[in-house]
Amino acid sequence: EILECYYSTYNYLPKVFINFVLDKYENKTKYKDNPDYELEYGKEKNKFNSLYGMSVTNMIRDDVVFDNEFKSWSEVKLTNDEITNRLKTEKKKAFLSFAYGVWVTAYARNNLLRRVIEGLDEYLVYSDTDSLKLKSGYDKSIIDKYNESVKKRIEFVSDVLHIDKERFAPKDIHGKSHMLGLFESETLEGHNYTYDEFITQGAKKYAFVVD
């Protein structure tokens, strides 16, 4: 029995927002590893990373009340009518949609887990939202196949929305293009990121030894 049901239109993000995302990605890429633009890189990276966070920030939360007499805090649950009214108000002033973040998360999990990790599971030693650390001997064709599918999607959406494909692949300080959404091998880029020893205590918490 369905008591409440909500739906959202399934479509591309607004073009103006897509272009803004690409602007931030381009700036972050061209400033990276450039000692003359360390501050600018930090700012652009923060802006780029915050785009997702802003789209999943729940602005409709229970009220928090401070009792001055007893010096204590408490939460007051919102009624359905209050939630409905706040939704109407938020709809008028919000510049991002909560639904954006829902689909971003769904796509990210599908891409990382189903399309990549499932085929490399026995070699996987660590992963987070956008990176993998694998033991030697893994099947690189799985990553190559995934990257090719991303390139085709970008080609398709650039045609549909009339956005220059080059905007999805800005160049860094060395003149190398970095297409949005691709897995890149840090080792093959000339960096010695092949570890001799590796240990992790969870996401973003790890240590390694390089001989």
N, C-alpha and C positions, 0 to 999 in steps of 0.2 A: 504494500500500500504506500503510495507516494503522498507525503504530506505537504512538501514544498518542493518546487522545482524551479531552477534558474537556467537561463541559456544565454549564450553570447554569439554574436555573428562571427563566423569563421572566414577570415580574409587576410590579405596582406596588411602589414602595419601601414599607417599613413605614410605617404611618400616623404613628407617633410620630416618625419621622425627618422625614417631610414637614412635620409641624407645627413641628418644631424649625427646619427650613429657613425656613419662613414667618415664624417668630418673628424670626429674624435679619434677614430681608429687611425686615420691618416696622420693626424698630428702626433699621436702616441708613437707610431711606427717611425716617423722621420726624426723624432727627437731622441729615440732610444739609443743609448751608448754614445751620445754626443755630449762631450764634457761641457760644451758651451751652452747647452740647453737642459741641464739637469733639473732645474726648477720647473721649467715649462713641461718637461717630460712627466714629472711627478704630478703636476696639476692635470694634464690631459689624461693620464692614466687613471687618476681618481675620478674624473668626470666620466670617462668611458666605463669604468667598473660600476659607477653609481647608477647608471641607466637601468640596469636590471633591478637593483635594490629599490629604486623609486617606484618601479612598476609592481612590486609585491609588498609594499608597505601598506598595512591595513590601517586606514585612517578612521575606521569605525570600531572603537574599542569601548569596553565598559568604563564608566566614570570612576575616577579615583578620588575619594573624598578624605580630607583631613579633619579630624575632630579636635578642635583647639582645646576643648575642656579636658579630654582624656589623653591628648597628645598621641593620637593613633591614626593609622591609615586604614581605609577599607575600600573594597570595590563594590560598586553598585551595578548590578546587571541591567543591561538595556532591555526594554520591552520590544516586542516585534514592531509596534507602531513607531517607537523611537528609532529603531534601526531603519525602517522604511523611510522616515522623514530625513534621516541623515544621508541615506543613499541618494535621495532626490537632491539634497543640497550639494553633496559631493559630485554628483553628475554634472552640475552646472559650473563648478569651479575647477574640477580635476583636469589635469593636462595629460595624464597617463591612465591607462586602464589596468585594473587588477587582473583582467583576463590575459593581458600580454604575458605577464610573468608565469601564469599557469602553463601556457603553451611553450614558453621558453624552457621551463623545467622538464616538461614532457618530452620535447625534442632532444634536449641534452641527455636525458637518461636513455632514450632510445638509441641515440647515436653512440654514446659511450659504452653502454652495457650490452645492448642486443647486437649492434652492428660491428663492434670491435672486440670488447672484452670476452664475449662468449667464445670467440674463436682463438683467443690467446690466453685463456684462463690459466692453464698449467704453467705458463711462463711469467705470469703477472706477480710482481712482488709489491707494487704500490700503484695507487691511482687516486686522483682527485677529480675535480670537475672538468679539467681540460688537459690532463697529462697522464702518461703511463710510464712506469719504469719496469722493464722486462728483462728476464734472464736471456742470455745468448741462445740462439737456436730457434727463436720464434719465427713464425711465417709472416714475413714482411708484406707479402701480397695482400693480406687482409687489410692492412693499413693503406696500401696503394689503391686497392679497390674502393675503399671508403673515400679517400681523397678525390678519386676520379668522379665519384657520385656527387661530391660537394661542388666540384668545378662545373659539372653539368647543370646543377641546380642554380648556380650563380649565373651561368650563361642564360638560362631560361628566364630567371627573374629580371635580369638586366634588360632582356628584350621586352618582356611584358610591361615593365614599369618605366622603360626608356631611361635607364640609368647606365652611364658608361661603365662597362665591365672593368676598366682599369681602376675605377674608384674602389673596387673590392680588393685590389691587390696593390696597395701603396708600396713605395720603395723605402728602404732604410738608409742610414748614412753611407752605407757601402754600395748603394745602388741595386740591392737585391730586393725583389718583390716578395711580399708576404700576403698571400691570398687569405682572406678571412675564412676561418673555419677549418683550415687544413692542419693535419698532424705534421709537424716538422721534426726531423731527427737532429737533435742538438749535436750528437757525435759527428754526423756527416757534415755539419756546418763548420767543422774545423776546431770545435771546442772539445776539450778532453773531458767529456761528461760520461765516460764509461767507467763505472765504479769497480774497485776491487772488493770492497766490502760495503754493505748497505744495511741499515736497520731503521725501522719506523715505529713510532708509537701512536700513529693515527694520522689523519689528514693534516698536512702542513707541518708535521712534526717528525723529522727524520734526520739522520746523520749518515755520512759516507766517508770512505777512505779511498784516496786515489794514489797509486804508487808513483 
